[in-house]
Amino acid sequence: MEQKSLRRRLAALLLMLCLLAAGALPALATSANIRLVDASGNPATGTIRVALYDSAKDKALRDRKSVV
């Protein structure tokens, strides 16, 4: 009985470590490695305009735009 309990605890510890590592990966990634470029290789500058879309009604929402 004690062996099953030990195995469960070790499995829970391994799962916790994996989840911790997976959660830390985005924090460890640096933005210095990411560069947005256009088709010519020039740095992409400007704004991104996003229109919100209602998938249930299958059409874009009016007057619902966001600029990133």
Residue pairs with C-beta under 8 A, 6 or more apart in sequence:
35 43
36 43
36 44
37 43
37 44
38 44
47 67
47 68
48 67
48 68
49 65
49 66
49 67
49 68
50 65
50 66
50 67
50 68
51 60
51 61
51 64
51 65
52 60
52 61
52 64
52 65
52 66
53 59
53 60
53 61
54 60
54 61
